[in-house]
């Protein structure tokens, strides 16, 4: 049977729809809190685990916002990425996040437009789709970050 990699991330934002982005120590582009789904782990359990591990935030997970089919890129095989609603943070709460120093250098609230220079185009598109889905009550289906259908 075919195998696909899976990852789950969480859209955490402020009242102005600025997204919480994190700066990894191990690669040059920023991400959202999240990571790879482990063996025998659901995407939603992965999302909760990664938020706790990466930024020390304990909170219930909201609804599924995005399912993104990601085509192979370089050494990375195709995969399926999930984005869940992580609710809102006050800008003052960002400074109180407990970042895992082995994985993250910093965190910031930025609009998707402002973050485009820091993230992959695919992730920026995925997060724009996540915000749209959040506001229109849908779940966005994406192909390499671009909403389809």
Secondary structure as the mmCIF struct_conf table of DSSP 4:
data_model
#
loop_
_struct_conf.conf_type_id
_struct_conf.id
_struct_conf.beg_label_comp_id
_struct_conf.beg_label_asym_id
_struct_conf.beg_label_seq_id
_struct_conf.end_label_comp_id
_struct_conf.end_label_asym_id
_struct_conf.end_label_seq_id
STRN STRN1 UNK A 5 UNK A 13
TURN_TY1_P TURN_TY1_P1 UNK A 15 UNK A 16
STRN STRN2 UNK A 19 UNK A 24
BEND BEND1 UNK A 25 UNK A 29
STRN STRN3 UNK A 30 UNK A 31
BEND BEND2 UNK A 33 UNK A 33
STRN STRN4 UNK A 34 UNK A 36
HELX_LH_PP_P HELX_LH_PP_P1 UNK A 37 UNK A 38
TURN_TY1_P TURN_TY1_P2 UNK A 39 UNK A 40
HELX_RH_AL_P HELX_RH_AL_P1 UNK A 43 UNK A 55
STRN STRN5 UNK A 64 UNK A 70
STRN STRN6 UNK A 73 UNK A 73
TURN_TY1_P TURN_TY1_P3 UNK A 74 UNK A 75
STRN STRN7 UNK A 76 UNK A 76
HELX_LH_PP_P HELX_LH_PP_P2 UNK A 77 UNK A 78
STRN STRN8 UNK A 79 UNK A 88
HELX_RH_AL_P HELX_RH_AL_P2 UNK A 91 UNK A 94
TURN_TY1_P TURN_TY1_P4 UNK A 95 UNK A 96
TURN_TY1_P TURN_TY1_P5 UNK A 101 UNK A 103
STRN STRN9 UNK A 104 UNK A 110
HELX_RH_AL_P HELX_RH_AL_P3 UNK A 112 UNK A 115
TURN_TY1_P TURN_TY1_P6 UNK A 116 UNK A 118
BEND BEND3 UNK A 119 UNK A 119
HELX_RH_AL_P HELX_RH_AL_P4 UNK A 121 UNK A 136
TURN_TY1_P TURN_TY1_P7 UNK A 137 UNK A 137
STRN STRN10 UNK A 140 UNK A 143
TURN_TY1_P TURN_TY1_P8 UNK A 144 UNK A 145
STRN STRN11 UNK A 146 UNK A 147
#
